[in-house]
């Protein structure tokens, strides 16, 4: 069955395919829009995030945080910072229903230059009300070329980690100080991700005899992964990412999962090299998972990957005569080996969601196609076998997050100006 203008084969589950309608749609196997929020307008690259908290969908962007009913898409609350101060970044502890917003200081006189990104506000995600706030110091040396990228705020496991001269943790619900941690000698803290069992942190560590100024990265520094006790802030372990080949501190890096701790690192602009690095609960390194290998080349490797207790799931492309094909791949974290791989289509996967033993993949069609050609695949997380396959009636504007709520699949696009922040799809 050939879709006009797309040459895309659609799988119709385990049953025999019906006739293709003139619109290119497949009755009974499609995804239809159940509801969508209005377009946001005024696109911005800062402060964007989306979360599912119980029955609420919360999105944050540069000017506000807003919650919608996940069943209907109706707005429930809207939180706007005072004094037209802008949101710089946002993170959430979903289990505690707290949104952390880093924003400008609204108390500066209008005639003077407003302090940017120096206030952390905690917002109750159930009602949108502020529950506490705290200042964070201005980084006076932020323009230095040897500054280690760090999170302005991090949330999880009941903690909020606030970026200042060290590692400072406060209670995510009350804002009360919990501890301040000392990092290993001649190390600088970077991105962090608190969890129930430990607080994961990336460190840039150099030799003790290498000089540095306060907050600057030591010469010849390497990238380390570290874990701190969530109750006291005591260092549990610190381990270099590389083995015989150390990973430079300035490589593109991200904490993919806090527990189990999985870190991705790749050279700037390098499409082939790089890997996922994982560690057991005691900080012992596990075999690395390379971006390129028998599985192909992992797509958007710093973004489209999800982890459960034992595995990493990602999207990959591989070359064949005539073009590029795409697949979903699962790796065992303990061994670093591929567990399964499932071929998807000629079109790339752009969204990945893991929940309830299922891996949901959205495959993005060509922008020049005459009809929408996005497809949905649902795979068994244990085996990679296909459980369901459907087509979307309408083009899917994708970015970042996908949520499963009851019988809905919800695509989030916070911060975009011309598309809804949330679009919910139901199986036809």
N, C-alpha and C positions, 0 to 999 in steps of 0.2 A: 504494500500500500504506500504509494508515493505521495507525500504532501507537496502541493504545488509550491515551487520556488525554494524548497528546502531540501529535498531528497533525504528526508529523515525517516527512518523506520521506527515505528512505535510498537512497543510490546504491549499486548493486551492481556496481561496476566497469564493464567493457565488455560483459558478458554479460547475457542476459535474467534478470530476477529470479526466484527460486524462490518457493514459497509461504511466506507468513508463518506461523510457528508460533504456537500459542496463547499462548506466553510472550512474544511480541513479539521473538523473536530470529531471526536470519537464518543458518541453517546454512551454513558455508563462507565467510562473509564477516565473521566476528566476531573480537573480541579477548578471549581468555580469560586469567584469572590463572594464571601459571605458578608463582609463589611470592610470598610477602610476609613482611616481618619483623613481629615483634610490635609492637603499639602502644607508643609511648614512655612515655606517662603524664606527669603533672606538666608541663603546658605552660608555656613561657616564651618571651618575645619576644627574648631576647638569646642571642648565640652561635650562631645557627642558620646552617647551610650544608650543601651537599651537592656531592660531586664524584665523577667516574668516573676512576680511575687504573689503567690497565691492566685487570686482571681484578678489581679491587676497587672497591666503592662505599663511600665514606667519608661519614659524616654527623657534624656537630658540633652540639651544643646546650649549654645553660647548665651542665650537670654532667659531660659526657663527650664524647669523640670515639670513634666505633665504626666498624669496617670489616666489610663483608660480601662474600662471594663473589658476583660478579655472575652466575655461572651458576646457583647454587643458592639464594642468599639466606642461607646459613649464616654465622654470625658468625666472623670470623677473628681480630680483636683488639679490645680495649677499653682506651682510655686515659682515666684519671680523674685530674684534678689532685690533688695532695696537700693534706691538711688541709681537705678539703671546700671548697677555694677555687672560686669560680664563674668560668665562662668568659664574658667580656664580648663577644668578637668572634673570628671565625676567617676566615682566607683561606688559599688554597693556590696553590703553584706546581706545577701538575699535571705539567709536563714534567720537573721535578726530584723529584717525589714527596715534597714537603715540605708539611706542614700547619703554619701559624702560628697559635698560640692566644694571645690576650690574656686574662689572668686576674688574679685577686686575688693578693696577696702572702700566702702561707701562713705566713711566718715572723714575722708580727706576733703579740705575746702575745695569748692568748685574752681577757684582761681589757681590752684596748684595742680601739679601733675599727680594724678591718682596712683596710689600704690597698686600694682597689679599682682594678682595671684598670691595674696598674703593673708587670706582668711579662709579657714575651713569651717563649713557649716554642715551639721548633721540634720537630715530631714527624715521624718517618720514616713515611710513609704505607704503606710495605710491611709494617712490623711493629708500629707503634704505639709505638715507643720514643722517648723524648726524646733529641735530639741536641745541643741547646744552649738556653741561655736568656739573656735580658738584661733589665735593668730599663728602664722608661721613666718619665720624671718626671711627677709629679702636676701637672695643670693647675690652678694655684691661682686662676686667674681664669675658670674655666669657666662660672661663673654669670653672667658679664657678658652683656648683651644684644647686644654687638657682637663676638661670637666667630664666626669662620668655621668651619662644620662641616668636619671633616677625618676621614680614616680613621685609626683607631688603629694599623692595620697594613695594608700592601699587599704583594702578592707577585706575581712574574712576571719572566721573563727572567733568572732566576738571582739576583735581588735581593729583599731584604726591606726595605721602607721603614718606618722606625719613627717614630712621631709624637713629636716633642719640639719644641724651640724653632725648629728649621729643618727641613731635609730631610736625614735621615741614612739612608744605605744600608749594609746589611751583606750579606755573602754568605749566600744562603738556606740553603746546605748546612752551612756551618761557623760562621756567626755572626760571622766576622771583619769588622772595619770596612772598608768600601770607599771611601766618601767622604762628606763633608758639603757640601751645596750652599748657595750664597748666592742667595736669591731677589732679584728686581729691587727697587730702592729703593721704599719705601712700599707694598710688596705683602705679603700674608699668604698662606701656602700653605694649601690645603684638601685635597680628595680627590685621591688619586694612584692611578696604575695603571702599574706597570713593565712594559715589553715588551722584546723583543730589540733593536729599533732605537732606542728612546728611552724615557724615563720621562715619562709624561703626568701633568700636575698642573694642577689648577684653582687660580687665584690671584684674590684680591680686591685690586685695585689702585686707589689714589686719587692725587690730585694731590700732588706733592712738598711743597707748602706747607701741606697739611692736617695738623694735629697728630693724633697717636695715641699711646696707651700701648703698652707691649710686648705683642705678640700680639693687640691689638685692631685691628679693621678701620678704615682711614681714613675720614673723612667723605666721602660721595659716591662711594664705591668702586664700581667696575664689575667684572664677571666677565671674567677672561682665561683662555685656554687656553695652556699652556706645555709645552715639551719640553726635557728635560735629557739630556745624554749619559750612557748607562748605565755607561760605563767610568770617567768622571772626575767626573760631576756638573755639568759646565759647562752653562750655559744655551745651548741651541741657538736657541730663538726663543720669543717671547711675543706673543700676538695677542688683542685684545679680541673677545669673542663677537659683540657687536652691531656694526652699521655706523652708519647714521644714528640708530638707536635703541639706545643702549647697554643691556646687560643688567645689571640690578642684582645686586650680590653676594649678596643674601639670597634670590634666587629659588630654587625647588626645582631642583636640578641633579644630574646624574649623568654619569659617564664610561661611555658605552655600550660603547665599544671604545677600547683604547689605541693600536692600530696596525692600520688607519688610525684616527686620533684622531677620534672622534665623541662629541659632548657633547649632552645634552638639557637644556633649561632651560625652566621654566614658573613663572608667578606662583603664589603660594600660594593654593590654593582656586580657581584659574582653570581652568575646564574647556575653554575654547576657545582661548586664546592659548598661545604657546610654540612651540618648534621644535627640530629637531635641527640642530646646527652641526658641520660637518666641515672638516678642514684637510688639505692635502697634506703631503708629507714635509718641506717647507721652511716650513710654517706659513702658507701662503697660504690665506685662507678660500675655501671653495667655497660655491655657492648653498645657502641654508638650505632645510630641508624642514619646512614648517609642519605643525603638528598637525592643522589643519583646512584642507580644500581640496576639489578635485574628487573625491579619493579617499574623502571622508567625514571622520570624526573618529577619530583614532588612539586605540585603546583602551589603557588602562594604560600610557601612553606612556613612563613612566619605568622600566618593568619588562619588558614583553613586546616586545622588539625585538632582533634579532640582525644582525650585520654580517659580511660577508666582505671581500675585498680591494677590491671595487668597488661593492658594493650594501648597502642597508639594507632589511631585511624587517620588516614590522610587521603588526598586526591593526587593522582599522578597522571602524567602524559607519557606516551611512548611513540616512537617513530616507526612507521611502516611505509612501504612503497606507496606513494601517492598522498601521504599526509600524516597527520598526528591522530592517534586514538587516545582514549581516556579511560581510566579505571579508578576504582576505590581499592585501597590497600590497607591491611591490618598487620601490625608488627607486634611481636611479643617483647615486652620491655625487659624481661629477664635475660633473654638470649640475643635480642636485637634482630631476630630472624623474622622473615615474612611468614605470616600464618595463613593468609588467604588474599586473593586479589580477584576482583570481579570487573570485567569489562563493562563499560557503560554505553558509549556512543562515540560518534565522530566529534561530538561537541563537548567542551570542557565543563567539568563540574565546578560550581562556584559557591556552593553552600553545603555545609556538612553539619548534621545534628545527630547526637547520640542520646538515646533515652529508652529505658525499659527493654533493653536487649535488642534494639533496632537502630540501624544506621540509616538516616534519611539523607539523600543526596538530591540536590536540584542541579540539573544540567541546563546551562544557558545556551540559547540558540543564537543564530546570527542576527545582527541588528538590521541586515538588509532583507531578511526573509519577508515574504508577502503576508504570512500568517504567523501567529505566535508559535514558536517551536521549543519552548521550555518544557522539560520533562521532569518527573519526580520518580525516583527509585527508592524503594524501601528494602534494605538488606538485613539479613540475620547477622547480628554482631558476632556470634560465635563461629559461623561458617562462611559468611559472605553470600549465601544463597539468596536469590531474589524472592521477596515476599509479595511485592506489589510494584506496579509500574503504571504511571498515569501521565496524561498531558494537561497542560494549563490552557484554558480558553483564552486567557489574556496574558500579554507580555508581563514578565516579572521583573520589577526593578529591585535589584539585589544589592545588598551590602551587609557584610558582617554577621548578623544574628538571625537565627531561625528558631522558633519556639513551637513546641507541640502542646496544645491545650485542649483537653477533652477530644472532640472529633475535629478540631481545627488545626491547621498548619499556619503559623503566623510569621510573616516576613517583616523584619524591622529595617527601616532606613532612616535613622535619626540624623538630623543635620542637613538632609537634602532639601533643596528648595522647590523642586517641581513635582515631587512624588509624595504620597502619604508616608507619614512616619511609620505606620503599621498597616499591613494588609493581611486579612485573614482569609484563608481558602478552605473550602469544604469539599469533600468528595461527592461528586455528582452521582 
